[in-house]
Amino acid sequence: MIKSLFTVALGLGIALTVACSPQTEEASAPPTTAADDGPNLAALHADDTGDTIPVTLENYEVAESDLAFYNVTKLVGMNTFFHFPTGAFDLDNQTVVRMNRDTYYSAAVIDTTQGASITIPETNGRYLSVMVVQNDHYIDEVFLAPGTHEISSETEFAMVAMRIRANQSDPDDDAAIAALRAGVKLEVGGNGSHTRPNYDMEQLVALRDELTVEGTKLGTLMGMQGAHGTIEPTMHLYGTAIGWGLLPDAQAQYLGSPKFNNDGCYMASYSAPPFKDPGFFSITIYDADGWIYSEDGILNEYNMSLNEDGSFDAHFGDCGNVPTLGANFLSTRPISWTRN
């Protein structure tokens, strides 16, 4: 028997993506390391001396951002992009929970005090966004259009985070991503160095977990990210804990589901997603802890079947004769699961 979940209209701005909250330093470090014969960037960009600094509601957003910044600077230093690898998704090397396979990420931590700019090349219709995440996790600027954009920030340091749409069904996609990345030019006037303070990591993780539990009760990430002065402070705390680096509402809609027991076959029906070009939508399925566990754990326009009006049905779980369901099927593990 197929159980009906519910009918959902996907509300999208520019893109539906899944943002990720940084875990501990070890868990959230990208998989590639700096050259062995170079400087010890991990030591240069962290201060682990003296007493640990307590993490409270008053400094949590800055502490979480300092940790996210450090996970880039310890690999490539300052004012330089770290490009996450393209190609096959590595199930055994996921940097954070609730990752997605829709976009390839790049990130650079910059000194904003002497001005900075970024030049975005023509993308031939492919989605590319650049957001400026300030050191308190507010995002005042998101750039989408080709051309040169001046970067401004209320904080001394910021992360320039880029997303480029992935098409893992295209064997030539890696080369296309590499060409776009090569065309992006980041110019930074300052040469200051961001250093991650010696925070009490047990307090940071405990506070993150507490805020995540409270925030997820709302059932949506709407209203949790945006520019200074536009977000209710408690909502911004929730957004920082649940999804550090998530895009503001105008650029993305993050729709999640509750956890379901793996006790049968479920079906959900979706209206035609009203996104704007070059936007996109997708569904990603995770295990109960938020990890992607299958290479086939995503549905998007590259691998799914749509109805004539653009709507679609998706099946999840133990559905028996999968071929009778068509292409829109995501299998689950014999544990509880959730989808975004």
N, C-alpha and C positions, 0 to 999 in steps of 0.2 A: 504494500500500500504506500502511495506517495502522500506525504503530509505537506499541507500548504503552510508555508511560513507566513507570508503576507505579501501584499502587492505594494511596491515602493516606486515612487517617482524619483529618479535620481536628479537631484538639483546640482548643477555644476556651473562654475564660473568659467575659468579658463581651462582648468584641468582637475580631474579627480585623482589625487595621489595620496599615498600613505606616508606621513612623516614619522620620524623615529626619535624616540627619547634616548639620550645617551645613557649607558649603563655605567658600571665602574670603569676605571681607565683600562683595565685589561680587557674587559668585554667589548668595549666600544672602539678600540683601536682598529683602524683600517688594516687590511692584511699585508700591505707592502711596507717595508721598512726602508730607512734611509741607507745610503751607501756606507759600508763598514769603514771605509778609509776617510770619511768626512768627520765633521765635528759631532760631538755628542749632543744632538739637538734635544733629546729627552731631558738631559741634565740642564741645558742652557735655559729651557723654557719652563722649569718647575723649581719652586722653592720648597724643599722638604725639611727645612731646618726649623728649630725652635718648637714651641708648643703648637699644637694644631688649632686651627681657627674654628670656633663653633659655627654650625650652619643652622640658621633660624629662618623664620618666614621673612624677616627683614632683608637678609642677604642671599636667600635661596636662588633667585633668578640669576644673580650675578655669579654665584658659585657654580651653578649648572652650566652657565655659558663659559666660564673660565675653563671648566673641564672639557667642554666640547671644543673650545679653541685649542687647548693643549693637545687634543688627539689629532690635530692637523699640524701644529707647529713642531711637535716632536718628530714628525716625519720629513717635513720639507722646510721648516723654519718660517720666516715672515715674508709676506708680500709675494708669495709664490703659490700657484695652484697645485693641490694634490688631486690627481684625477683617479677616481675609483676605477678599477679594471672593467673592461667590457668583456663580452663573450658569455660563455655558459655561466649560469648562476651557481655559485659554490655553496651547497647546502651545509657543508661542514665549516664554513668560515663566514657566518653572518655576523656583522659588526654590532647590530642592535636588534631588538625585537621589532616586529611589525615593519620590516623592510618592504619594499615593493620592487617589482621588476619592470615597471613602466618607464623609468628614466634612469640615465646614468648620471652620477653625481660628480661634481668637482667643488673644491672648497679652498679658500685662501684666507688667512688671517692677516689683516692689514693695519698699519698705523694710519689713522685718519687725520692726524693733527696738521699735516701740511698739504692736504688735499689729495684726491685720488679720482681716477676715472676708469671706466671700462668700455671697450668697444665691442659690440656684438655684430658679427658678420651676417650677411643674408643667409637664411636657412632653407630657402626653397619650400616653405610651407611646413617645415618640421618644428615642433614645439621646442622652444628654448627660453628659459627664464633665468633671471639673476636676481636674487634677493640679498639685501644688506641686513644681516642680523647683528644688532648692536650688543654691547657687552651686558645689557640687562634683558636681552631676548626680545626686545621690541623691534619691529620691522617697519621702518618709515618709507622704504623704497623697494619697489619691485620693478625691474626693467624687462620688457618684452620685445620692444621694437629694435630692429637693426640700427646701428649708429653708435655714436659716442655719448655716454651718460656720465655726468659728474656725480660723484658719491659724496654724500654728507652724512654725518653721524653726530649724535650728542655725546657719545662715549669715545674715549681715546682710541680704542681698538674695536674692530668689527670683523665679522666673517662675511666674505663674499661667497655666496653659495649658488652654484649653477646646476640646473637640471636640463638634460637634453633627452627628448623622447627616444625610447629604444624600440627597435623592431627586431626581436630575436628570431623571427621567422625568415629574415633576409640574410643570406650568407655574406653579403657585402656591407652589412651594417657597421661592423667594427671600423672599416676604412672611412665610412661616412662620418661616424662620431669623431674619429681622430682628426679629420679635416676641419670639422666645425670647431673642435677644441683648439686647434692650431690657429684658427682665425680670430679667436677671442684675445683681446689685448688688454691687460691690466697694467695701469700706470699709477704708481704710488710715490708721493713726494717725501713722506716721512720714513725714518729708519729706526723707530722705536721698537722695542722687543717686548712682546707680551709674556708675562710669567704667571703660571698657575700657582696661586698661593697654597699653603699647606693646610687645606681644609680637613676637618674631621669627616672622613668619607662614610663612616657608619651613620653619622647624623644625616649627611646628605642623602644617602640611599633610603634611610628610614623616612625622612620627610618626603622624598619623591614618592615612595610607596603609599604613604598616607594621603598625599594630595591626589595620586592616581585613583585610589579607591573612591574618594569623594567626588572627583571630577567625572569619572565614568558613570556615576549614577545619573548624570544628566542625559546620557544617551546621545550626545552630539558634541562635536568640537567647535561648533559655531560660536563666535564671539569670544574665542580664547586667544586670538593672535591678531596683531595689527600695529598701527602706529601709536606713538606716545599720545596719551590723552584721549584715545578712542576706545580703550578696552577697560572694562571693570576690573579692578586690581585682583580680586579673588579669582575671577575667570582666567586672568592671565597666569596666575600661579598654577591653576589646573592645566592650562595648555603647555606650560613649561615642563611640567612633570610628565604629562601623558605623551607629548609629542614635541620635543625640542626641535625647532627648525621647521615646524609646519607653516605652510603659507597662509596669509590672511584670507578672510572669507571671499574677497573679491577675486582672488586668483584660484582658489580651490575649495571644493566641498569634500569633507571627510565624513563619509557615512559608514557607521559600524553596525554590527549586530550583537545581540547577546550571545552567550555561549550556549551551544546545543549539545545534548547527549547524542552519541553515535548509535542511535537505536532504530535506524531505519533510513528511508529515503525521503528527503525534503525537497520541495519545489518553491521557488520564489518567482514572481512575475514582476517585470520592470517596464515602466513606460519608456518611451523614446527619450534618451538623455538630451536635454536642451543645451548642450555646450556650444561654445563659440570656437570656430577655427582659429588657431590650429590645436584646439583643445582635444581632450580624449577622455575616456572613461575606462574603468576596469574593475574587476572583482578579484580579490586575492584571499585565499583561505589559509588560516593559521591553525596550529595546534593550541591546546588550552593555555600554554605559556606565551603565545605570541610569535612562535617561530614558523617559518615556511618549511614544510617537510616534504614537498614533492616538486619535481621539475614541472609538473603539469598543474601546479596550484594557482593558475591565473586564467581569467577569461577577459579578453578584450577584442577589439575589432579585427585583429589579425587571426584569431582562432575560433571565433564564435559565429553562430548563425542568428540572423535577425529576422523578425517578421516583416511583412511588407510595410507596415507603418513605423518601423524602426524599434518597436518594442521587442522584448525577448523574455523567455523563460529560462531559468537556470536550475539545475538539479544538484543536490549535495548529499553525500552520505553513501550508504550501502543500498544501491539502486538496482542490483541484480543485473539484468541484461542491458548493459550500458549502450550498445549500438542502437537500441530502440529509442533512446532519449535524444539522439542527435549529438551535435558537437558540444553543447552547453552543459558539461558535466564536470564536477570537481569531486574527486574521491576524498574520503576522510579516513583518519586513523581510528582504531578502536578505543578512542578516548573522547572527551568533550572537545569541541572545536568552535571557532568563531571566524567570521569573514568580514572584510572591509570592502 
